[in-house]
Structures are given as structure tokens and as C-alpha cells.
Amino acid sequence: MTKAFADEHGVASLSELAEACGGLVLGGPPECTERPFCQPGLEETYGLEFAEFRSLDAGGPLTKSALQQGEVTLGLVFSSDGSLTPSE
């Protein structure tokens, strides 16, 4: 999620996001809906509720753009990717 979205909803963690917001939009690679460490894991571990999944890419330009433009609430990106700054 972007910093702006987190600030707007007063959340700093995925658990807080689950408590504050439902109907989220998740963006990631096509297999994300089946992978235990993607959508199913986010739902089971943190209690997140997704209204929609958008098939994009694995942490690539499509996912980053969708996050920055507010098309998805959460996107699967790589923590080692320095192209997204904490302020985004």
C-alpha cells in the first residue's frame, strides 16, 4: 500500500489494515490467488478481505504503476526493489 493510503486510514501494519478496511483491491502476478504466501496467506494470516484481484506482474512496472495510481490497494512487490520509496 502507499504511504498516502496508510496515512489516510491511520494504519501502519497489515493487521491494522484488516481492522480498518474491507473491500481491498490486490494486485500481483496471476498465480497470486493460489499461492499460500500471496492472497490466501494475506487473508488467513492478517484477516484481509479483498473485493477484487487484478492480475498484473510480479513486482514489476504494472504493479508499481497500479499502486501509485490508486488502482490497487495492495500490490505484491519485492522488498529489495528500491524504485518505490517509503514516501510513495
C-alpha positions as CSV (number, residue, x, y, z in Angstrom):
1,M,0.0,0.0,0.0
2,T,1.1,3.5,-0.4
3,K,2.1,5.8,2.4
4,A,-0.7,8.2,1.5
5,F,-3.3,5.4,1.8
6,A,-1.8,4.2,5.1
7,D,-1.8,7.8,6.5
8,E,-5.4,8.4,5.3
9,H,-6.6,5.3,7.1
10,G,-4.3,5.5,10.1
11,V,-2.7,2.1,9.5
12,A,0.9,1.0,9.9
13,S,0.6,-2.8,9.5
14,L,-1.4,-5.4,7.6
15,S,-3.2,-6.3,10.8
16,E,-4.3,-2.7,11.3
17,L,-5.3,-2.5,7.6
18,A,-7.6,-5.6,8.1
19,E,-9.3,-3.9,11.0
20,A,-9.7,-0.6,9.3
21,C,-10.6,-1.5,5.8
22,G,-12.5,-4.1,3.8
23,G,-13.1,-4.5,0.1
24,L,-9.4,-4.0,-0.8
25,V,-8.0,-4.5,-4.3
26,L,-4.9,-6.7,-4.5
27,G,-2.6,-6.6,-7.5
28,G,0.1,-9.1,-8.4
29,P,1.1,-12.0,-10.6
30,P,-1.7,-14.3,-12.0
31,E,-0.7,-17.1,-9.6
32,C,-1.2,-14.9,-6.5
33,T,-4.7,-16.1,-5.9
34,E,-3.4,-19.6,-5.4
35,R,-0.1,-19.0,-3.7
36,P,-0.1,-19.5,0.0
37,F,2.2,-16.6,0.6
38,C,0.1,-14.2,-1.5
39,Q,-3.7,-13.7,-1.4
40,P,-4.6,-16.8,0.6
41,G,-1.9,-16.1,3.1
42,L,-2.8,-12.4,3.5
43,E,-6.5,-13.4,4.1
44,E,-5.7,-16.2,6.5
45,T,-2.8,-14.6,8.4
46,Y,-4.0,-11.0,8.6
47,G,-7.7,-11.2,8.0
48,L,-7.6,-9.0,5.0
49,E,-10.7,-9.0,2.8
50,F,-10.3,-8.5,-0.9
51,A,-13.1,-7.3,-3.1
52,E,-11.1,-7.8,-6.2
53,F,-7.8,-9.2,-7.6
54,R,-6.1,-7.6,-10.5
55,S,-3.7,-9.8,-12.5
56,L,-0.6,-7.7,-13.1
57,D,3.0,-8.8,-12.8
58,A,5.4,-10.0,-10.1
59,G,6.6,-6.7,-8.6
60,G,7.2,-5.2,-11.9
61,P,6.2,-1.9,-13.6
62,L,2.5,-2.8,-13.9
63,T,2.1,-3.5,-10.2
64,K,4.1,-0.4,-9.2
65,S,2.1,1.8,-11.5
66,A,-1.2,0.4,-10.3
67,L,-0.2,1.2,-6.7
68,Q,1.0,4.7,-7.5
69,Q,-2.2,5.5,-9.4
70,G,-4.5,4.1,-6.7
71,E,-5.8,1.3,-9.0
72,V,-4.9,-1.3,-6.3
73,T,-4.8,-1.0,-2.6
74,L,-2.1,-3.6,-2.1
75,G,0.5,-4.9,-4.6
76,L,3.0,-7.7,-4.5
77,V,6.4,-6.0,-4.8
78,F,9.9,-7.1,-3.8
79,S,11.3,-5.6,-0.6
80,S,14.7,-5.3,-2.2
81,D,13.3,-3.1,-5.0
82,G,14.5,0.4,-4.4
83,S,12.4,2.1,-7.1
84,L,9.5,2.6,-4.7
85,T,10.4,4.9,-1.8
86,P,8.8,4.8,1.6
87,S,7.0,8.1,0.9
88,E,5.1,6.5,-2.0
